[in-house]
Amino acid sequence: MEVNIMYFAAMRETAGLSEEKLLTDATNVEELFLELMKKYEFKLTKEHLKVAVNEEYVPFSTKLNENDTVVFIPPVAGG
């Protein structure tokens, strides 16, 4: 299936892009995250992230559907 992925902060820097369309066999958010960890070698673990699917915060166990938009939200610092 194809999903849309958006990256922010450190994840965007590591991936070298802010969004991508990805063909995946992942059935849920956690499987997708593990696939992306292998691809980009992100330093953050899922315990450090929030995730949203189609603009709603969801657990990593959430099932994925064709054309979902998945956003991994790392901690950010600011002032």
N, C-alpha and C positions, 0 to 999 in steps of 0.2 A: 504494500500500500504506500501511498505517498502522503507525507506529512510536511507541514511547514514548521520550521524551527527558528526561533529568534534568540539571539545571544546578547547579553549585556555585561558590562564591566570586564572583569578578568577573563570571563569565558569568551567574550568577543575578541579580546586581545589574543588569546591562545588560539582560537579557531581562525582568526584572521578575517572574519566576516561577521556581519551583524544579523544575517538571516540566510536561510537556505531551504530549498525543497529537497527532501530526502526520500528515496525509495527504501523501505525497511520491511523486515519480517517481524519486527517487534510487535507484540500484542498489547503491551501496556507501557506506561511511562518509564518504569524502572528498566525494562529491557531496552528501551530506546536510549536511556541514559548510559547504560553499560556499553551499548554499541558506540555511542559518541565518545565515551571515555577511551575506548580502544582506538578510535579514529584520531582524536585530538590530544590525548593524554592530559586531560584537564587535571589540575591539582586539587580541586575541590571535590569533596565527597557529597553524597546526597544528603547527609546530615547537615551540611552547610547551606543547602539550597531550599528555596521554595519553588514550586512549579505551578504553572497555570496552563490549562487547556481551554482554548476558546474563551479566554478572558475570565476564567473562574479558577481560583485556587483549588487544587485537588491533591489527593495523596498519590504517591508514586505507584500505587497499585491500580490506578485508573486505567481502564481499557481505552485503547486508541482506535479511532475510526478514520477512514479515508478523508484526507484534506483537513484533518484537525490542525490547529495552530498551537504549538507547544512552546512555552516560554520558560526557560530556566532562569531563576532570579537569584543571583549570588548576593552575599552581604555587600553592602556598599558603605564607604566612609564618606563623610562630607562635613560641611560646616555651614 
